[in-house]
C-alpha cells in the first residue's frame, strides 16, 4: 500500500504563498473573443500589463506563419541584390539599418502608434486620417501593394478568427485598402494588447522578413541570418522608442536607395518576390 502525505509549508513559505494568492492580477483578459469563450475572468499578468492571451495573439498575428503573404515581399531588396548593392551579411546589415532608422521601418512605427492611440481613444476621425496618410506615404507602386495586400489580409484574417466589434470596419478602409501598420494597430487596440510590446513585435517581424528574403537571395546561411537579427535588436528597440515620441509631422524617409530599388524592381526581368 502506498501512502501519500501532504507537505506542510514553513512559516515563511506559507506567508509568501498567502501573499501571492492575495495579489490582484495585473490585467484582465480582453473583452473581444470568439463566441462561446468566456473572457471576463482575470488573467495572469506577463509583463507591462500583457496577459498570456494577449501575448498568444500577438505572437500568432506577427508570426511568419500568419497568412499575410509577407514571405513574398522584399521591399526592393531583390533588385538591390541583383544590382550589387547588397552582396553579403555586412551590406545587408547596412541596408536594414538605413531602412529601420530612416526609412519605412520608422514611418510604419509612427503610423502604428498614432493609429493605435486613435483606436484606443475611440476617435474614428483621427484614425481615418492616419489610415489615409499611411497609404499616401507609400513611395512606389510596389510598396503600396506590399502594405495594402498584407494589411487587408491581416485585417480579414484577424476578423475571421478573432471576431471583435472594435476591429477594422469598412469605414476605415480607403478605397477598400488599409496599410499594414494601421491594420495591426487597430487589431492590437481592439484586443487590448499593450502598444509598446506590440510595436516592438511588429518591427521585429518586418526586420525578420527582410532578413529571410536576404537569406534566400544572396544567399546566406540560417545562422548568419539570426546573427543579423540579433545585431539589429538594439536598433529595432531604439526605433520603437523614438517613434513613441514622434508626431505625424516628424514623418519622413531618406532611404532613397531603397525607394529606387523598389521602383527598379517593378521592371526587373526575373523576379522571385512581388516587391
MIDOKOL-519443 format. One record per residue (C-alpha): x, y, z. Coordinates in steps of 0.001 Angstrom, whole numbers, plus 500000, padded with zeros to 6 digits. Layout:
% residues N
R/X/Y/Z
...
END
This chain:
% residues 275
R/500000/500000/500000
R/501284/503430/499072
R/500543/506277/501421
R/500682/509931/500482
R/501259/512797/502822
R/500617/516482/502478
R/503718/518586/502693
R/503391/521467/505112
R/504937/524788/504276
R/507184/526522/506772
R/506034/529881/508171
R/507972/531942/505620
R/506795/529933/502623
R/503235/529844/503917
R/503219/533622/504287
R/504647/534072/500795
R/502044/531729/499348
R/499225/533629/501037
R/500653/536919/499797
R/500888/535639/496227
R/497316/534381/496386
R/496061/537773/497525
R/497872/539837/494921
R/495410/541260/492445
R/496196/540112/488955
R/497572/542936/486908
R/495369/542673/483846
R/492091/541243/482721
R/491542/539164/479619
R/490325/541039/476596
R/486605/541623/476130
R/486832/540620/472466
R/486927/536945/471684
R/485347/534234/469626
R/481806/533194/470625
R/481484/530730/473445
R/484712/531610/475219
R/484482/533482/478498
R/486766/536474/478513
R/485935/538370/481679
R/487867/536203/484123
R/491093/537851/485275
R/494245/536682/483519
R/497787/536200/484735
R/499944/539215/484024
R/503017/538641/481891
R/504740/541997/481581
R/503716/545604/481032
R/500119/544585/481701
R/500115/541930/478963
R/498116/538784/479673
R/499038/535351/478305
R/496049/535598/475965
R/497277/538926/474569
R/500778/537509/474167
R/499378/534443/472398
R/497503/536591/469895
R/500415/538939/469292
R/502798/536046/468632
R/500253/534438/466304
R/499446/537553/464309
R/503079/538546/463748
R/504356/535047/463127
R/505782/534236/459671
R/503059/531562/459503
R/500233/534115/459689
R/498631/534253/456211
R/499513/537769/455058
R/501916/536606/452351
R/504827/538508/453915
R/507315/535936/452600
R/506629/537081/449032
R/507771/540695/449564
R/511349/542001/449700
R/510782/545809/449685
R/513141/546166/446735
R/515878/544018/448270
R/515703/541618/445319
R/516818/544376/442948
R/519457/545544/445442
R/520995/542062/445390
R/520909/541853/441603
R/522445/545309/441189
R/525258/544539/443628
R/524175/546932/446384
R/523723/544009/448759
R/526226/541193/448389
R/526630/539658/451845
R/525819/539850/455527
R/527543/543191/456128
R/525919/545026/453241
R/522543/543529/454186
R/523041/544779/457740
R/523789/548294/456467
R/520739/548168/454188
R/518487/547110/457071
R/519848/549772/459407
R/519030/552573/456974
R/515523/551259/456326
R/514824/550804/460036
R/516315/554110/461181
R/515487/556441/458290
R/513005/554629/456074
R/509806/552612/456167
R/510660/550979/459498
R/510465/554275/461375
R/507487/555547/459366
R/505491/552359/459939
R/506250/552608/463655
R/504857/556152/463798
R/501753/555163/461843
R/501216/552190/464143
R/501383/554282/467309
R/499101/557057/466092
R/496571/554560/464725
R/496711/552544/467942
R/496111/555590/470139
R/493280/556870/467953
R/491601/553461/468042
R/492110/553068/471790
R/490639/556538/472384
R/487674/555800/470070
R/488478/558689/467743
R/487348/557491/464278
R/488086/560789/462516
R/491702/560801/463686
R/492074/557107/462901
R/490744/557625/459382
R/493203/560496/458879
R/496140/558310/459949
R/494933/555486/457694
R/494811/557818/454688
R/498243/559270/455415
R/499790/555811/455784
R/498605/554895/452290
R/499764/558199/450831
R/503249/557599/452248
R/503834/554529/450064
R/506639/555821/447857
R/506229/553388/444947
R/503549/551255/443357
R/505073/548066/444751
R/505401/549488/448266
R/501715/550404/448073
R/500923/546854/447014
R/503100/545464/449795
R/501426/547386/452601
R/497827/547145/451309
R/497842/543478/450312
R/499298/542478/453665
R/497132/544972/455540
R/493888/543675/454073
R/494933/540042/454516
R/495860/540735/458141
R/492605/542546/458938
R/490435/539937/457213
R/492158/537029/458948
R/492030/538582/462418
R/488354/539470/461995
R/487542/535956/460801
R/489441/534096/463515
R/489119/536566/466432
R/485889/538472/465726
R/485522/541708/467625
R/483226/544689/467143
R/486149/547082/467558
R/488175/545567/464705
R/488733/547465/461454
R/485427/548015/459641
R/484563/549183/456164
R/484536/552841/457251
R/488254/552628/457998
R/489160/551285/454558
R/490355/553814/451988
R/489110/552701/448569
R/488911/549224/450048
R/492514/549296/451271
R/494303/549546/454621
R/498022/549853/455329
R/499604/547033/457295
R/500772/549072/460333
R/497294/550566/460684
R/495632/547156/460454
R/497964/545741/463113
R/497420/548767/465349
R/493633/548587/465163
R/493627/544864/465962
R/496005/545295/468899
R/493983/548176/470331
R/490726/546258/469899
R/492110/543237/471724
R/493793/545301/474453
R/497348/544354/473556
R/499729/546976/475016
R/501227/549288/472410
R/504887/549031/473474
R/505397/545251/473059
R/503061/545236/470056
R/505172/547829/468241
R/508435/546057/469074
R/506953/542814/467748
R/505760/544447/464530
R/509179/545948/463818
R/510904/542656/464650
R/508606/540853/462217
R/509408/543400/459492
R/513156/543068/460025
R/512971/539284/460221
R/511072/539125/456935
R/513683/541238/455131
R/516471/539098/456582
R/514645/535969/455439
R/514471/537440/451935
R/518194/538202/452090
R/519000/534681/453238
R/517246/533334/450155
R/518507/535912/447669
R/522204/536443/448465
R/522227/533607/449747
R/523222/533494/453424
R/523246/530716/455992
R/520499/530477/458583
R/522935/531223/461419
R/524127/534340/459594
R/520521/535449/459322
R/519908/535007/463041
R/523118/536851/463867
R/521864/539772/461800
R/518547/539725/463634
R/520385/539738/466956
R/522697/542526/465796
R/519879/544933/464890
R/517849/544252/468047
R/519054/547471/469771
R/518210/549478/466648
R/514714/547972/466408
R/514001/548827/470044
R/515527/552307/469677
R/513363/552937/466610
R/510267/551952/468556
R/511252/554277/471384
R/511933/557168/469011
R/508607/556632/467251
R/506781/556708/470585
R/507728/560370/470991
R/507202/561344/467347
R/504336/563318/465884
R/502965/562873/462380
R/504955/565980/461434
R/508144/564033/462210
R/507412/561533/459457
R/509881/561327/456614
R/512244/558998/454804
R/515718/559455/453390
R/516225/555807/452423
R/516469/556899/448793
R/518331/553862/447503
R/515667/551583/448935
R/512948/553577/447169
R/514893/553450/443900
R/515317/549697/444343
R/511553/549351/444726
R/510994/551346/441522
R/513522/549311/439556
R/512020/546076/440858
R/508791/546860/439005
R/510555/546189/435701
R/513086/543611/436873
R/513127/540798/434319
R/513447/537797/436641
R/511721/538085/439998
R/511055/535779/442930
R/509291/538429/445027
R/506304/540707/444465
R/508223/543771/445646
END
